[in-house]
Every structure is written in C-alpha cells, then in structure tokens.
Amino acid sequence: MIMCVPITSDGIVDPSWGRADSIAVAEVQDGKIVNWEVIEVSWSRLHDEGTPGSHHARVAKFLREHKVEVVVANHIGDGMVRMLDTMGLPARLGAVGDAKAALLAANLLS
C-alpha cells in the first residue's frame, strides 16, 4: 500500500497538510515500511498562488503521480477532504509525532 504523510525536517508529522513543505511517500507491506521517500512540495509557498481549486488540483496531481492510496495527516480542511473523497482516497486524521510511527499506526486502520 502506498501512503503519504506531511513531514517536517526533523521527521515529525507536519500539522499542515495543504501548506506542508515536504511529503513523505511510503510503501507499506506486512506492517513494515519498505520504501520511504521525502519529496519537497513547497505547498506553504504555493498554497496562495492561484485559486483554491488550482491548489487542490496541484495536490491531486501529486497524489495521482505517486499512486497514493491513503493520506495520513493531523488535519485537512473541509475542501481538501471533499477532494480526497471524490478521488476515493481515505484520509487518516489526527496523526502526531514521529511521521513513520504515525504512518504505521494509520496503516493498522486500513
């Protein structure tokens, strides 16, 4: 399963999803992370460029390009939640602390 989580430079879940600077994309198999890639997305800077719809489209494109199946985050705004629902992507919210541990805990819910 391919999962993603917003991540700070020190490996903690970034509390901002739509304004995250980096997203970790991980492949999880049998309850273990087998691949972990941190990608700089600069969404904090890009968030207010263009319309809200253009930012949602940017996020959707990222998720599709990386074949993400589950989004793990602390909080996601209502508009982004609707977008994820439309894409058929579950969001596991309330993630805090170490990003890898939070991602694995969310994997247990899948």
Summary of the structure (lengths in Angstrom):
residues: 110
radius of gyration: 12.7
end to end distance: 9.4
largest distance: 40.6
contacts: 331
relative contact order: 0.25
helix: 34%
strand: 28%
